Amino acid sequence: MTQKQIILLCVAAFLGGTVGGAISPQLFSPRSVEAQKPTGVNAEEFLLLDAQGNARAGLGLDANGEVGLVLRSKDGERTLTLSPDEPSVVKLVDRGGRVLWGAP
């Protein structure tokens, strides 16, 4: 290759890279997602975890689509649940599943 051809090749590569770099975001940019409303957050479940990663509280939907709030004691022995879809709206349950207290 002659020196003239090398310079022409370098100029063509520079221009091609510059033009390609300028055009590619318009051609290949991912579509933007719609943002959530600034007044709310949408989710199916919210969990509050302790330092060890254990779920201590949760708000969410179960497999049947029923809503509930669950609070667990520090030692995990007792669970307080609040669910308007259950026969007992408020329940305090021990680890074995025995209902310690409930209110309709």
C-alpha positions as a Markdown table, in Angstrom:
| # | Residue | x | y | z |
|---|---|---|---|---|
| 1 | Met | 0.0 | 0.0 | 0.0 |
| 2 | Thr | 1.1 | 3.5 | -0.7 |
| 3 | Gln | 1.2 | 6.2 | 1.8 |
| 4 | Lys | -1.7 | 7.9 | 0.1 |
| 5 | Gln | -3.8 | 4.8 | 0.4 |
| 6 | Ile | -2.9 | 4.4 | 4.1 |
| 7 | Ile | -4.0 | 8.0 | 4.8 |
| 8 | Leu | -7.2 | 7.5 | 2.9 |
| 9 | Leu | -7.9 | 4.3 | 4.8 |
| 10 | Cys | -7.3 | 6.1 | 8.2 |
| 11 | Val | -9.6 | 9.0 | 7.2 |
| 12 | Ala | -12.3 | 6.6 | 6.1 |
| 13 | Ala | -12.1 | 4.6 | 9.3 |
| 14 | Phe | -12.2 | 7.7 | 11.4 |
| 15 | Leu | -15.2 | 9.1 | 9.6 |
| 16 | Gly | -17.0 | 5.8 | 9.7 |
| 17 | Gly | -16.4 | 5.4 | 13.4 |
| 18 | Thr | -17.5 | 8.9 | 14.1 |
| 19 | Val | -20.7 | 8.7 | 12.1 |
| 20 | Gly | -21.5 | 5.2 | 13.4 |
| 21 | Gly | -21.0 | 6.3 | 17.0 |
| 22 | Ala | -23.3 | 9.3 | 16.5 |
| 23 | Ile | -26.0 | 7.3 | 14.8 |
| 24 | Ser | -26.0 | 4.0 | 16.8 |
| 25 | Pro | -27.8 | 5.4 | 19.9 |
| 26 | Gln | -30.8 | 6.4 | 17.8 |
| 27 | Leu | -30.9 | 3.1 | 16.0 |
| 28 | Phe | -30.1 | 0.6 | 18.7 |
| 29 | Ser | -31.1 | 2.3 | 22.0 |
| 30 | Pro | -33.4 | 0.3 | 24.2 |
| 31 | Arg | -37.0 | 1.5 | 24.5 |
| 32 | Ser | -37.5 | 3.5 | 27.7 |
| 33 | Val | -39.9 | 2.0 | 30.2 |
| 34 | Glu | -42.7 | 3.9 | 31.7 |
| 35 | Ala | -41.9 | 5.3 | 35.1 |
| 36 | Gln | -44.1 | 4.6 | 38.1 |
| 37 | Lys | -46.3 | 7.4 | 39.3 |
| 38 | Pro | -44.3 | 9.7 | 41.6 |
| 39 | Thr | -47.0 | 9.3 | 44.3 |
| 40 | Gly | -46.8 | 5.5 | 44.6 |
| 41 | Val | -44.7 | 2.3 | 44.3 |
| 42 | Asn | -46.1 | -0.8 | 42.7 |
| 43 | Ala | -45.1 | -4.3 | 43.8 |
| 44 | Glu | -46.7 | -7.7 | 44.6 |
| 45 | Glu | -44.7 | -8.1 | 47.9 |
| 46 | Phe | -42.7 | -6.0 | 50.4 |
| 47 | Leu | -40.4 | -7.7 | 52.9 |
| 48 | Leu | -38.6 | -6.2 | 55.9 |
| 49 | Leu | -35.4 | -8.2 | 56.6 |
| 50 | Asp | -33.2 | -8.2 | 59.7 |
| 51 | Ala | -29.4 | -8.0 | 59.6 |
| 52 | Gln | -29.2 | -11.8 | 59.1 |
| 53 | Gly | -31.5 | -11.7 | 56.1 |
| 54 | Asn | -34.5 | -13.2 | 57.9 |
| 55 | Ala | -37.9 | -11.9 | 56.9 |
| 56 | Arg | -39.4 | -10.1 | 60.0 |
| 57 | Ala | -42.3 | -8.4 | 58.3 |
| 58 | Gly | -44.1 | -8.8 | 55.0 |
| 59 | Leu | -47.0 | -7.2 | 53.1 |
| 60 | Gly | -48.2 | -9.0 | 50.0 |
| 61 | Leu | -50.5 | -11.4 | 48.1 |
| 62 | Asp | -50.6 | -15.1 | 48.7 |
| 63 | Ala | -51.0 | -17.8 | 45.9 |
| 64 | Asn | -54.8 | -17.2 | 46.0 |
| 65 | Gly | -54.5 | -13.5 | 45.6 |
| 66 | Glu | -55.4 | -12.7 | 49.2 |
| 67 | Val | -53.7 | -9.8 | 50.8 |
| 68 | Gly | -52.0 | -10.0 | 54.2 |
| 69 | Leu | -49.6 | -8.3 | 56.6 |
| 70 | Val | -47.3 | -10.6 | 58.6 |
| 71 | Leu | -45.1 | -9.7 | 61.5 |
| 72 | Arg | -42.6 | -12.1 | 63.1 |
| 73 | Ser | -41.1 | -12.0 | 66.6 |
| 74 | Lys | -37.3 | -11.6 | 66.9 |
| 75 | Asp | -36.8 | -15.2 | 67.8 |
| 76 | Gly | -39.3 | -16.4 | 65.2 |
| 77 | Glu | -41.5 | -18.0 | 67.8 |
| 78 | Arg | -44.7 | -15.9 | 67.2 |
| 79 | Thr | -46.3 | -14.6 | 64.0 |
| 80 | Leu | -49.0 | -11.9 | 63.9 |
| 81 | Thr | -51.0 | -11.9 | 60.8 |
| 82 | Leu | -53.6 | -9.4 | 59.5 |
| 83 | Ser | -55.7 | -10.5 | 56.5 |
| 84 | Pro | -59.2 | -9.3 | 55.7 |
| 85 | Asp | -59.7 | -12.4 | 53.5 |
| 86 | Glu | -59.3 | -14.9 | 56.4 |
| 87 | Pro | -62.1 | -16.0 | 58.8 |
| 88 | Ser | -60.0 | -14.6 | 61.7 |
| 89 | Val | -58.8 | -11.2 | 60.5 |
| 90 | Val | -56.1 | -10.9 | 63.1 |
| 91 | Lys | -54.2 | -14.0 | 64.5 |
| 92 | Leu | -51.2 | -14.5 | 66.7 |
| 93 | Val | -49.7 | -17.9 | 66.0 |
| 94 | Asp | -46.8 | -19.8 | 67.5 |
| 95 | Arg | -44.1 | -21.6 | 65.6 |
| 96 | Gly | -46.1 | -24.9 | 65.7 |
| 97 | Gly | -49.1 | -23.3 | 64.0 |
| 98 | Arg | -51.2 | -23.1 | 67.2 |
| 99 | Val | -53.4 | -20.0 | 67.3 |
| 100 | Leu | -52.6 | -18.1 | 70.5 |
| 101 | Trp | -55.1 | -15.3 | 69.9 |
| 102 | Gly | -57.5 | -14.3 | 67.2 |
| 103 | Ala | -60.1 | -11.7 | 66.4 |
| 104 | Pro | -62.8 | -11.8 | 63.8 |
